[in-house]
Amino acid sequence: MMTARLSARRLSRAGDVRLRKVPHSVGVETGMGAASERAAVVLLAACACAAHAQPPAPATLPGVIVTAARASQGTPAAVDRIDADAVPARSGRSVSELLRRVPGVVAHDRQNLAQDLQLGMRGFGARSAFGVRGVQLFVDGIPATMPDGQGQLSHVPLGALQRVDVLRGPFSALYGNAAGGVLEFWSRDPPARPAFGIRAGGGTDDGARASLWWGAPWDGDGSGGYRLDGEHYDTAGYRTHGRARRDVAQARLLWDGADGTRVALTANGLDLVAQDPQGLTLAQAQATPRAASAGALAFDTRKRVRQQQLGLRVEHPLGDGDAWTVSVWTGHRATFQMLSVPVAAQAAPGSGGGAVDLDRDYGGVDARWRHRLADGARPLDLTVGAQWQRSSEHRRGYENFAGGRLGVVGALRRDEQDGVDDHDLYAEVRWRFAPRWNATLGVRRSVVAFHSDDAYVAPGNPDDSGRLHYARTTPVFGLLYAPDDGMELFANAGRGFETPTFSELAYRNDGGSGLNTTLRPARSRSAELGLRAHRGGHALEFVAFASRTDDELVVASSIGGRSTYANATRSARDGWELSVDGPLAPRWRYAVALTRLDARYTRAFATCRAPPCAAPDTPIAAGSHIPATADAAWAELRWSPDGDVDVFLQGDATARLYADDANTEWAPGHATLDLGVERHWRVGGRRLTAFVRIDNLLDRRAIGSVIVDEANGRYFEPAPGRGGWIGLALEPAHP
């Protein structure tokens, strides 16, 4: 497989590894409220003083853990690992609780399950109106990103989650149609003896969550076993018209053969129902942050998602360093969404209506072979593989009114069969050419083909069937040098690309029907330099990066919950990420991370303010900031008076967040503090955990996320004020 996945697999099993703590995403804050800024500075300053502390004994409870190999196994890229159990007082409502800790990663919880998490890496994926763009997602080795590049996180089994692996930078190109990075979510393996666990919690806005799991081995010979998970979450929502319910179930079956073969079968399902409060103007968000938009209430905007997925992964060693791995998956996702597209806007013959009914079937296979070309002091490993993915969907659009009634399914306005095929070949060579030097060279060839067969033909709405074809070769090279066992220096560079997704192709800027065939894939060139160091229990990582993108995909307009897209000319993303952590005193630990991101359009271009738009009518000046990108900050101070108690104070900060390409609208920067305590008891052979946390301790008003280029000026999605969550968990002492 590719570098990061190979390394993660090696590192998780290798004997000669070391563990280090890594702080997570923090950044330079500008334009924050004065009180919040002072609070954040106090916290950051307190944590930063650890750089001068004497190394004390290790803390009892671990923090975020990154597995780092010795020089022979080091990865010349920015790779982080987050262990779910190392995050205290975790409510399990969203993966943002984990991801906000990673430098370079933005995970905005929009308080809106109808639109999912707003996720970006180093500025890639920031434009997403819903779902995930520009980042490849995997769950237990099975892609959660469709072959067109669109991904979803809603089906991730948070109760079963063991860890998250995060890859940032150029090496993400080896995973195909992704420009910004890779996220891999891994569930827990079945227990070594029959066991079960229960978790329950509740808090602000009538939030409630419960999960239950049961697992057992097949027998006592260590050949694997099974684990069944189920979880339920519902909330009234922070905002009016924000009620949501999410149910996730998963079955994971594992078999380990005596010859080292591992077979993993994972089946999961999702049932989600959510109202959509939509965005507000800045004045509305500041005056009545709990409000919903008038259109959301008038049209009862909402979403329903049902998904079932089955994945099989087989790993088989061949001896002498050789191995092959095959993954096969299939799934079905049904989505219904009621939008607030105005009735008048649907009068045009080419309109697709205001209600979306989408059924998608998807599947694929990935096969790869790893071969050791040379052994001894200078091992040389080659990995080659092929991947095929297909997604086929039946897309129907209806009017969102009938007679005088709004928010109901009306007349059919769109009916088409769409499909996308992705055929990839990839190869990677890893060579330790000197005792402390390691080089990695990789390349991937991707061919992505779209087709659409139009079954809705009417006066003014012709047959819009069509085909699109994209192909790209993405090379990447990395070099790592370890001057001693406590330090690694690395550099890498590569090319990447990102095709438009079917959701981005679905609507044209001129108001006509059919696919937006004018869109081109974005092409990027990226490089990074990094340093990792470990001394006296302290860990430091610094990464500087730069990316240049041609034909950047941008939001041309967004209105009533529907977005259209266009290509800009060129853009640049430059910045650095610094993380440092370690012990302050025998029972105190700190973690601080800084992320600096300067993401701009480097050439002027023009977009449409609102469709229909026969020609671009909104100029964007060179030097404008890419919307939804900003410096960010995260820090944690943790006290563990004994092995059973964990008390933490966390600070989270974000700088000014622009909402439109012209940079005329923005959300002010803000900082918040969270406080929590977690306590453990032994009850027989089980472990009882209780926790309480207070989020946004100072009750600061803030804009949590923005809807990029929303045509009505409703860009802003307010974050909650002060809130709380309590939870209980009963787990086996040794699962």
Secondary structure, 3 states (H helix, E strand, C coil): CCHHHHHHHHHHHCCCEEEEECCCCCECCCCECHHHHHHHHHHHHHHHHHHHCCCCCCCCCCCCEEEEECHHHCCCCEEEEEEHHHCCCCCCCCCHHHHCCCCCEEEECCCCCCCCCEEEECCECCCCCCCECCEEEEECCEECECCCCCECCCCCCHHHEEEEEEEECHHHHHHCCCCCEEEEEEECCCCCCCEEEEEEEEECCCEEEEEEEEEEECCCCCCEEEEEEEEEEEECCCCCCCCEEEEEEEEEEEEECCCCCEEEEEEEEEEEEEECCCCECHHHHHHCCCCCCHHHHHHCCEEEEEEEEEEEEEEEEEECCEEEEEEEEEEEEEEEEECCCCCHHHCCCCCCCCEEEEEEEEEEEEEEEEEEEECCCCCEEEEEEEEEEEEEEEEEEECCEECCEECCCCCEEEEEEEEEEEEEEEEEEEEEEECCEEEEEEEEEEEEEEEEEECCCECCECCCCEEEEEEEEEEEEEEEEEEECCEEEEEEEEEEEECCCHHHHCCCCCCCCCCCCCCCCEEEEEEEEEEEEEECCEEEEEEEEEEEEECCEEEEEEECCEEEEEECCEEEEEEEEEEEEEEEECCEEEEEEEEEEEEEECCCEEECCCCCCCCCCEEECCCCECCCCCCEEEEEEEEEEECCEEEEEEEEEECCEECCCCCCCEECEEEEEEEEEEEEEEECCEEEEEEEEEECCCCCCCEEEECCCECCCCCEEECCCCEEEEEEEEEECCC
